[in-house]
Amino acid sequence: MMKAKAAVLIADRTFDFRELPVPDAPPQGGALLRVEGCGMCGSDIEQYKGGTAKAGIGAFPVIPGHEILGRIQSLDAAGARRWDLAEGDRVAVHGLAPCGVCPPCMRGAKCVDAFYYGFRSLSDGSGLWGGYGNYMEIAPLTKLYRIADDLSVEDALLFNPFAAGFDWVLRLGRLQVGQSVLILGGGQRGLASVLAAKDAGASQIIVTGLRRDAFKLEIARQFGATHSLIAEETDVAEAIAELTAGRGVDLVVDTTPNAFQPVTDAIKAVRHGGRIVLGGIKGHKDMPAFPVDELLMKQIEMIGALSSSHWGVQQAIRLVEERRYPVHLMHTHSVPIQDVEKAIQTLAGEIPDDPALHISIIHTH
């Protein structure tokens, strides 16, 4: 029997490296995946610290990892017919598999019984439900996407953050050719939003970041940002007024975590009748003051964003495969699974003098 090598999160900030049996056959209607790599994002940090478990999302022990790239190891006839895939095909895995039949699914809302990769307990079946293992089971309702064989693992893994950019800027933000956008935050999702705006033909792409994020703002400019602002040194609303001749931007996308000032900045910076997309999780804290009257008087439309859609993933893969943008600039670290704990700490900013943007776990077989 084959064995999967996996990093198992057994408690807050505690990994155990294990070898787990790989099923002899795929689940009915599903597949077995040989994992090539897995990307990291902010939710991996929260999971590592125990925040997601406290919030009721997943439990210990668990194999984390929901930004997954791999090759089909095996699948049954039903899976092959549903996905139009064969053994050996390279695929990106959507991290969330909705049931498709509950009332929220039927109206396009959040599924009440969704399958979340990277958060499902080790005690559930084989337990191979996360990308921090080099083999995985794939449930039948999962969305799988073919992806080019000649892309590097690191480039291919960008399908996940880039999908959020397309969803937040275009599907939810409805940015049009020639319009202006302010992107608050220069992390993975912020830079993904820059690329989506550039790809859509935005006239002005303005990005904010912290002083310590200067290297990210440089990447934003290489991705197509027309202006970058250091948040600690700038009154964002005043800067936007100057850059837009007092009109304000058509769209604001907030990607900043755990900070409320950007929400206020968004309301002040957007034009009358403009739109704001909120994609930065604020740690389940209440905002101490909210400028409701300004929101009403300017007739602003505000919408919350979480995760990414089927359409967003398709657009992200298209963008990476077209090779028109220097997406490799997003990569800062590629690590083996044995170094996963240090990698999470690096992404969280806990390792001095080692700034991180996108980290890829690379598996060997």
C-alpha positions as CSV (number, residue, x, y, z in Angstrom):
1,M,0.0,0.0,0.0
2,M,1.2,3.5,-0.9
3,K,1.9,5.9,1.9
4,A,1.2,9.7,1.9
5,K,3.7,12.0,3.6
6,A,1.8,14.7,5.4
7,A,2.2,17.5,7.9
8,V,-0.7,17.0,10.4
9,L,-1.7,19.9,12.5
10,I,-2.6,18.3,15.9
11,A,-2.9,21.5,18.1
12,D,-2.3,25.2,18.0
13,R,1.2,25.8,16.5
14,T,2.0,22.0,16.6
15,F,2.7,19.9,13.5
16,D,3.3,16.1,13.5
17,F,4.8,14.6,10.3
18,R,3.2,11.3,9.5
19,E,2.9,8.6,6.8
20,L,-0.7,7.7,6.1
21,P,-2.1,4.9,4.0
22,V,-3.3,6.0,0.5
23,P,-6.5,4.1,-0.5
24,D,-6.1,1.5,-3.1
25,A,-9.0,3.0,-5.2
26,P,-10.5,6.5,-5.5
27,P,-13.7,7.3,-3.8
28,Q,-16.8,6.5,-5.8
29,G,-17.2,9.2,-8.5
30,G,-14.0,10.9,-7.2
31,A,-10.3,10.7,-7.7
32,L,-6.9,10.2,-6.0
33,L,-4.5,13.1,-6.6
34,R,-0.7,13.1,-6.5
35,V,-0.1,16.5,-5.1
36,E,2.7,18.6,-6.7
37,G,2.4,21.7,-4.6
38,C,0.2,23.8,-2.3
39,G,0.1,27.5,-1.8
40,M,-0.2,29.4,1.5
41,C,-2.5,32.2,2.4
42,G,-3.6,34.1,5.5
43,S,-6.1,31.5,6.5
44,D,-3.3,29.0,6.9
45,I,-1.8,31.3,9.5
46,E,-5.1,31.5,11.4
47,Q,-5.5,27.8,11.2
48,Y,-1.9,27.3,12.5
49,K,-2.6,29.6,15.4
50,G,-5.9,27.8,16.2
51,G,-8.1,30.7,15.2
52,T,-10.2,28.8,12.7
53,A,-10.7,25.8,15.1
54,K,-12.0,28.3,17.7
55,A,-14.3,29.8,15.1
56,G,-15.8,26.3,14.4
57,I,-14.1,25.9,11.1
58,G,-12.3,22.5,11.1
59,A,-10.8,20.6,14.0
60,F,-7.6,18.9,15.1
61,P,-6.0,16.7,13.9
62,V,-6.1,17.9,10.3
63,I,-3.9,18.1,7.1
64,P,-4.1,21.8,6.1
65,G,-3.7,23.2,2.6
66,H,-6.5,24.4,0.3
67,E,-4.5,25.9,-2.7
68,I,-3.7,22.6,-4.4
69,L,-2.0,21.6,-7.6
70,G,-1.5,18.0,-8.7
71,R,-1.9,15.1,-11.2
72,I,-4.7,12.6,-11.3
73,Q,-3.4,9.4,-9.8
74,S,-6.5,7.4,-10.4
75,L,-10.3,7.9,-11.0
76,D,-13.2,5.7,-11.7
77,A,-15.4,5.8,-14.8
78,A,-17.9,8.2,-13.3
79,G,-15.2,10.7,-12.3
80,A,-13.6,10.5,-15.7
81,R,-16.9,11.2,-17.4
82,R,-17.9,14.0,-15.1
83,W,-14.5,15.9,-15.3
84,D,-13.4,14.7,-18.8
85,L,-10.1,13.9,-17.3
86,A,-7.7,10.9,-17.4
87,E,-4.9,9.6,-15.2
88,G,-1.8,11.8,-15.4
89,D,-3.7,15.0,-16.2
90,R,-2.5,18.1,-14.3
91,V,-5.2,20.0,-12.4
92,A,-5.8,22.9,-10.1
93,V,-8.3,22.0,-7.3
94,H,-11.0,24.4,-6.1
95,G,-10.7,24.5,-2.3
96,L,-14.5,24.4,-1.7
97,A,-16.9,21.9,-3.1
98,P,-20.6,22.9,-2.6
99,C,-23.2,20.2,-2.4
100,G,-25.1,21.8,-5.3
101,V,-28.6,20.9,-4.1
102,C,-29.3,22.8,-0.9
103,P,-31.5,25.9,-1.1
104,P,-28.6,28.4,-0.8
105,C,-26.7,26.5,-3.6
106,M,-29.8,26.7,-5.8
107,R,-29.8,30.5,-5.5
108,G,-26.0,30.9,-5.8
109,A,-25.4,31.6,-2.1
110,K,-23.2,29.9,0.5
111,C,-23.7,26.2,0.7
112,V,-24.9,24.8,4.1
113,D,-23.0,21.6,3.6
114,A,-19.8,22.6,1.7
115,F,-16.7,20.4,1.6
116,Y,-13.7,22.5,2.6
117,Y,-10.3,21.1,1.7
118,G,-7.6,21.7,4.2
119,F,-10.1,21.8,7.1
120,R,-11.6,18.4,7.2
121,S,-10.6,16.2,10.1
122,L,-8.0,13.4,9.8
123,S,-10.7,11.1,11.4
124,D,-12.9,11.5,8.3
125,G,-12.3,8.5,6.0
126,S,-8.7,8.4,4.8
127,G,-8.0,11.8,6.3
128,L,-6.2,12.8,3.1
129,W,-8.1,16.1,2.6
130,G,-5.4,18.7,2.5
131,G,-2.5,19.9,0.3
132,Y,0.1,19.6,3.1
133,G,0.1,15.9,2.1
134,N,1.6,14.5,-1.1
135,Y,-1.5,12.5,-1.9
136,M,-5.1,13.5,-1.5
137,E,-8.6,12.2,-2.1
138,I,-10.9,14.3,-4.3
139,A,-14.6,14.3,-3.5
140,P,-17.0,13.9,-6.5
141,L,-18.5,17.4,-6.4
142,T,-15.1,19.1,-6.5
143,K,-14.2,21.6,-9.3
144,L,-11.0,20.5,-11.1
145,Y,-9.3,22.6,-13.8
146,R,-6.8,21.5,-16.3
147,I,-3.6,23.6,-16.2
148,A,-0.6,23.7,-18.5
149,D,2.0,21.0,-18.0
150,D,4.9,23.4,-18.7
151,L,4.1,26.0,-16.0
152,S,6.3,25.9,-13.0
153,V,4.6,24.6,-9.8
154,E,4.9,28.1,-8.3
155,D,3.3,29.9,-11.3
156,A,0.5,27.3,-11.5
157,L,-0.3,27.7,-7.8
158,L,-1.1,31.4,-8.3
159,F,-4.5,30.4,-9.7
160,N,-5.9,30.7,-6.2
161,P,-4.9,34.3,-5.2
162,F,-5.4,35.5,-8.8
163,A,-8.9,34.1,-8.9
164,A,-9.8,36.3,-5.9
165,G,-8.5,39.4,-7.8
166,F,-10.8,38.7,-10.8
167,D,-13.8,38.0,-8.6
168,W,-13.4,41.0,-6.4
169,V,-12.5,43.6,-9.1
170,L,-14.6,42.4,-12.0
171,R,-17.4,40.0,-10.9
172,L,-18.3,41.8,-7.7
173,G,-16.7,45.2,-8.4
174,R,-17.9,45.4,-12.0
175,L,-15.0,47.5,-13.1
176,Q,-15.3,48.7,-16.7
177,V,-12.7,49.6,-19.3
178,G,-11.4,53.1,-18.6
179,Q,-12.5,53.2,-15.0
180,S,-10.4,53.9,-11.9
181,V,-9.8,51.6,-8.9
182,L,-8.2,52.0,-5.5
183,I,-6.8,48.8,-4.0
184,L,-6.1,49.0,-0.3
185,G,-3.4,46.5,0.6
186,G,-0.5,45.1,-1.3
187,G,-0.5,41.5,-0.3
188,Q,-1.4,38.5,-2.4
189,R,-5.1,39.5,-3.0
190,G,-4.1,43.2,-3.4
191,L,-1.6,42.3,-6.2
192,A,-4.0,39.9,-7.7
193,S,-6.5,42.8,-7.9
194,V,-3.9,44.9,-9.6
195,L,-3.5,42.3,-12.3
196,A,-7.2,41.9,-12.8
197,A,-7.7,45.6,-13.1
198,K,-4.8,45.9,-15.6
199,D,-6.2,43.0,-17.6
200,A,-9.6,44.7,-17.7
201,G,-8.3,48.0,-19.0
202,A,-8.5,50.2,-16.0
203,S,-7.4,53.8,-16.5
204,Q,-6.0,54.4,-13.0
205,I,-4.9,51.6,-10.6
206,I,-3.9,53.0,-7.2
207,V,-2.5,50.8,-4.5
208,T,-1.8,51.4,-0.8
209,G,0.6,49.5,1.4
210,L,2.6,49.9,4.7
211,R,6.1,51.2,4.9
212,R,7.4,47.7,5.4
213,D,5.6,46.6,2.2
214,A,7.7,48.7,-0.2
215,F,8.8,45.7,-2.1
216,K,5.2,44.7,-2.7
217,L,4.3,48.1,-4.0
218,E,7.2,47.8,-6.4
219,I,5.7,44.6,-7.7
220,A,2.3,46.3,-7.9
221,R,3.9,48.9,-10.3
222,Q,5.4,46.2,-12.4
223,F,2.0,44.6,-12.6
224,G,0.4,47.8,-13.9
225,A,-0.4,50.0,-10.9
226,T,-0.3,53.7,-12.0
227,H,0.3,55.0,-8.4
228,S,1.3,53.6,-5.1
229,L,0.8,55.2,-1.6
230,I,2.4,54.5,1.7
231,A,-0.5,54.4,4.2
232,E,1.4,55.7,7.2
233,E,2.7,58.7,5.3
234,T,-0.4,59.6,3.3
235,D,-4.0,60.8,3.9
236,V,-5.5,58.4,1.4
237,A,-8.7,60.3,0.8
238,E,-6.8,63.5,0.1
239,A,-4.4,61.7,-2.2
240,I,-7.3,60.1,-4.2
241,A,-9.0,63.5,-4.5
242,E,-5.8,65.0,-6.0
243,L,-5.3,62.0,-8.4
244,T,-8.9,62.1,-9.6
245,A,-9.4,65.9,-9.7
246,G,-11.8,65.6,-6.8
247,R,-14.1,63.1,-8.4
248,G,-13.1,59.9,-6.5
249,V,-12.4,56.5,-7.9
250,D,-15.1,54.3,-9.4
251,L,-14.2,51.3,-7.3
252,V,-12.4,50.5,-4.1
253,V,-11.3,47.0,-3.1
254,D,-10.2,46.6,0.5
255,T,-7.9,43.6,1.0
256,T,-6.3,44.7,4.3
257,P,-6.7,42.3,7.3
258,N,-7.6,43.4,10.9
259,A,-7.7,47.2,10.1
260,F,-10.7,49.5,10.0
261,Q,-9.1,52.7,8.8
262,P,-9.1,51.4,5.2
263,V,-12.9,51.0,5.4
264,T,-13.2,54.7,6.3
265,D,-10.7,55.6,3.6
266,A,-12.7,53.6,1.0
267,I,-15.9,55.5,1.8
268,K,-14.1,58.8,1.5
269,A,-12.2,57.9,-1.6
270,V,-15.0,56.4,-3.8
271,R,-17.0,58.6,-6.1
272,H,-20.7,59.4,-5.6
273,G,-22.6,56.2,-6.7
274,G,-19.4,54.2,-6.7
275,R,-18.8,50.7,-5.4
276,I,-16.7,49.2,-2.5
277,V,-15.7,45.6,-2.2
278,L,-14.6,44.5,1.3
279,G,-12.3,41.4,1.1
280,G,-10.1,41.9,4.2
281,I,-11.1,39.9,7.2
282,K,-11.2,42.0,10.4
283,G,-10.7,39.3,13.0
284,H,-14.4,39.1,13.9
285,K,-14.1,42.5,15.7
286,D,-16.7,45.3,15.5
287,M,-15.7,48.5,13.8
288,P,-15.6,51.3,16.5
289,A,-17.1,54.0,14.2
290,F,-18.7,53.7,10.8
291,P,-19.5,56.8,8.6
292,V,-23.1,55.7,7.8
293,D,-24.2,59.1,6.7
294,E,-21.4,59.5,4.2
295,L,-22.3,56.1,2.8
296,L,-25.9,57.1,2.4
297,M,-25.3,60.6,1.1
298,K,-22.9,59.3,-1.6
299,Q,-25.2,56.4,-2.5
300,I,-22.3,54.0,-2.3
301,E,-22.8,50.3,-3.0
302,M,-20.8,48.1,-0.6
303,I,-20.4,44.3,-0.9
304,G,-18.5,41.7,1.0
305,A,-16.2,39.2,-0.8
306,L,-15.0,35.8,0.3
307,S,-13.1,33.2,-1.6
308,S,-13.4,32.9,-5.4
309,S,-15.8,31.5,-8.0
310,H,-15.6,29.0,-10.8
311,W,-15.4,32.0,-13.2
312,G,-12.6,33.6,-11.2
313,V,-10.5,30.5,-11.3
314,Q,-11.0,30.1,-15.0
315,Q,-9.8,33.7,-15.5
316,A,-6.8,33.3,-13.2
317,I,-5.6,30.2,-15.1
318,R,-6.1,32.0,-18.4
319,L,-4.0,34.9,-17.2
320,V,-1.1,32.7,-15.9
321,E,-1.1,30.5,-19.0
322,E,-1.0,33.5,-21.3
323,R,2.4,34.6,-19.8
324,R,1.8,38.3,-20.5
325,Y,2.6,39.4,-17.0
326,P,5.6,38.9,-14.8
327,V,3.7,36.7,-12.3
328,H,6.9,35.1,-11.0
329,L,7.5,38.3,-9.0
330,M,4.9,37.0,-6.6
331,H,7.1,34.1,-5.5
332,T,9.2,34.6,-2.5
333,H,9.7,31.1,-1.0
334,S,9.5,27.5,-2.2
335,V,9.8,25.0,0.6
336,P,9.6,21.2,1.2
337,I,6.9,19.9,3.5
338,Q,9.4,19.4,6.3
339,D,9.8,23.2,6.5
340,V,6.1,24.0,6.6
341,E,6.0,25.4,10.2
342,K,8.8,27.9,9.5
343,A,7.1,28.8,6.3
344,I,3.9,29.7,8.0
345,Q,5.8,31.7,10.6
346,T,7.6,33.5,7.8
347,L,4.3,34.4,6.0
348,A,3.0,35.7,9.3
349,G,6.0,38.0,9.6
350,E,7.4,36.2,12.7
351,I,10.8,35.5,11.1
352,P,13.0,38.7,11.2
353,D,14.5,40.0,8.0
354,D,12.7,37.5,5.8
355,P,9.7,39.2,4.1
356,A,7.3,36.9,2.4
357,L,4.5,37.3,-0.2
358,H,3.6,34.0,-1.7
359,I,5.0,30.7,-0.4
360,S,4.7,27.4,-2.2
361,I,5.1,24.0,-0.6
362,I,6.7,21.7,-3.1
363,H,6.1,17.9,-2.8
364,T,8.4,15.1,-3.7
365,H,7.4,11.5,-4.5
